[in-house]
């Protein structure tokens, strides 16, 4: 019989060679139990030593660098930006191709191979788009004296409609535009629903209500008659009178009434006679703007807000909603232009407003309602026929 080198094996051989009545077997059984406990403790220590060795290896290993993914030129390849320098690097096969997103942060090892995708950086500067180029890149104009930036879009920003004035978040290295931010000012102007104010809820303004009903409801109730006599449908209205007489309330009631009438008429796009040009009106969208809110100290910013206001209205119309732009205290932004060497905001804001109004066909596209207690201060170009067609006085009740 060959003698083994394992203590337990030797003990088992001794137990097998002794008879059952031998008193030495009890000692051998105790010895075997002690050896088993000693081996279990030894194995436990080995596991703990291995864990400590792994921790020491991780703590003493070089740190992985964080970079930005700029391009995926081919399978298993990536153009990355690490520490301000660009590299063509390999991609770990364990990284899924769908995880590789342009502009996302990446983790690279000592060989600069991409080993993990960390997602988009949650921080970064915010810039306003100056122009969306034909190839999808974006041009950003910075402050005076700083260079113009042309950046590519992130994977999640490809296909997103971006226009001049939109705010976009840039990743910290200023190489990729990664997120479109919502315009807080534009959202603040838009009410979720058209006001539900009715004519019956307005008291003491019978003459003003009758005048505005005649101006906005007759062309819709008697469309054929107005077309036969070549009556031009109005584009906008001016409500003027002393402060606190219900001009805003009348404007809300007019929006509710007109939205209901246009929705019930079920007609197609104005002036075309076709139903496929625009979606039929199913609801209304009320944009309430106070004139002083548009004024801005930066040159060109007020004009941009006017463009955005009309662009938002046209976008709502394309979705099947009839937009109403209600501008309170209109004289503050549409004041009469004067010949002067000094700069006047009205010199550029009034022409911008007029050009936007000239793009409106009739009240079936966008309805403009101005409210003012000083109509004499509004520029005549705004109040001429073809723009603000109806002027309705709201007297004291």
Secondary structure as UniProt FT lines:
FT   HELIX           7..17
FT   TURN            20..21
FT   HELIX           24..60
FT   STRAND          65..71
FT   TURN            75..76
FT   STRAND          77..82
FT   TURN            83..84
FT   STRAND          85..91
FT   TURN            93..94
FT   HELIX           97..99
FT   TURN            102..103
FT   STRAND          105..108
FT   TURN            110..111
FT   STRAND          114..119
FT   STRAND          126..132
FT   TURN            134..135
FT   STRAND          138..140
FT   TURN            144..145
FT   STRAND          149..153
FT   HELIX           155..157
FT   TURN            158..159
FT   TURN            164..165
FT   STRAND          167..170
FT   TURN            172..173
FT   STRAND          176..180
FT   HELIX           184..189
FT   STRAND          190..191
FT   HELIX           199..201
FT   HELIX           206..216
FT   HELIX           218..221
FT   HELIX           223..228
FT   TURN            229..230
FT   STRAND          236..240
FT   TURN            243..244
FT   HELIX           247..265
FT   TURN            270..272
FT   STRAND          283..290
FT   HELIX           291..294
FT   TURN            299..300
FT   HELIX           301..318
FT   TURN            319..320
FT   STRAND          321..328
FT   HELIX           330..332
FT   HELIX           346..358
FT   TURN            363..365
FT   STRAND          366..372
FT   HELIX           375..377
FT   HELIX           380..383
FT   TURN            385..387
FT   STRAND          388..393
//
